Amino acid sequence: MVEANQLKNDLFFPYSRLRDNQRITRLRIRKPSDEVIEVYERRAKEFKDNLGKEIEKEMNPDPLDALAPIEREYMERREAGEFQQDIRKEFGWSKDKATRLEKKLKKHGCIFKGAKSTFA
């Protein structure tokens, strides 16, 4: 048990009692060293930051991760500078299908400029 003295802004570690085979034993619990506290606080902060990032990633997944493999390949080839006409002919797509995919990609932040694309 740890008690806090708010007036002195200090922690108090009283003797703890442990019952062991009908015998009560006092345990001396001391405040950890400042080095241990510093390491603990740094690691606790890292843990909390990483946990927050993981939760945010799960709550707001990247919509481009949900692309089908062929859609991702299309996007990568457009980023590499290939023209829509060449890619859709190879995939056997109509112009309408390629245009719909590009609109979907633009909605998720992929901006095509001519044969090139950038992410906003």
N, C-alpha and C positions, 0 to 999 in steps of 0.2 A: 504494500500500500504506500502510495506517495501522497503527501499532503502539500498543498501550495500555500505559502504565506504571501498574500497579495500586497500587504503593506511594505514588506521588504523585497518583494519580487524575487523570492527564493523558494527552493523546493526543500521539503523536509522528508527525510527517509527514516521513519521510526523503525524500531526493532520489530521484525515480523516474527510470528510464533508459528511453529510447525509441530503438529502432534505426531509423534513417532512412538508406536508401541506403548501407549499410555504415558509417555513422557513428553513434556513440552520443552522444545528447544528453541532458543532465540537465534535468529539468523541476522547477521549484520549485513545490511544492504547499503552500500555507499553509492553516492552519485558517480556515474561514469566520468572518466577523464574528459577534458575539453577536446582532445584529439578524437576520441571515440565519438563524442557527440557531433563534432564537425563532420566526420566521415558518414555517420548515420544520417545527418540532415541532408548532406549532399546526395547520398544514394536515394533517400526518400524523395527528394525533389526530382531526381532523374526518373524514378519510378512513376511518380505522379504525372510528369510531363509526357512520358512515353504512353502511359495509360490513357491520358487525354487525347493524344494523337491517334491511338488505336481506336478509341471510341468514336472520334470524329470521322475517321476513315470508314468505320462500319456504318455510321449513321448517314454519311454522305458519300456513297461509293462513286468512283469515277465512271461516268456513263460510257466512256470509250472502252472500258473493260468488258462491257456487255456485248460488244460487237462480235458478230460471227467471224470465223477465220477468213472467209473470203472478203468480207467487208473490211476487215483490218488490212488485208493484203491490198485491196483497192486503195485505201487511204494511204498506205505506205508508198505505193507506186505513184500516186498523185503527188505526194510530198517529194518524191525523188525527181519529179519533173516530167513524168509521162503525161500525155494528153488523154483526156476522158475518152475520146473516140477510139484510140488504140487499145485501151484497157477493156472497154466494154465489148469490142469486137472479139478480143481474146476470150472473155468470159461468156460470150454469147448473150449479152444483155441488150435490152432495148435502151434507146436514149432516155426514155421516161424512167426506167428503173435506176439508171446511173444518176439521173437528176434528182430523184427522190432520195437516194442514198447521200448525195452531196448536201441536200437540204437538211437531212438528219444530222450529218456531221457538223454542218455550220451551226445548227441549233445547240450542239454540245461544245461549240467553241473552236472548231476547226475551220479556218478561213482559207479558201483557195483563191490564189491570185494568178490568173492565167493557168499555166501548167504547174505552178508552184503553190504551196499552201503553207500557212503559218498558224500557230495556235495563239488565240487571244489571251 
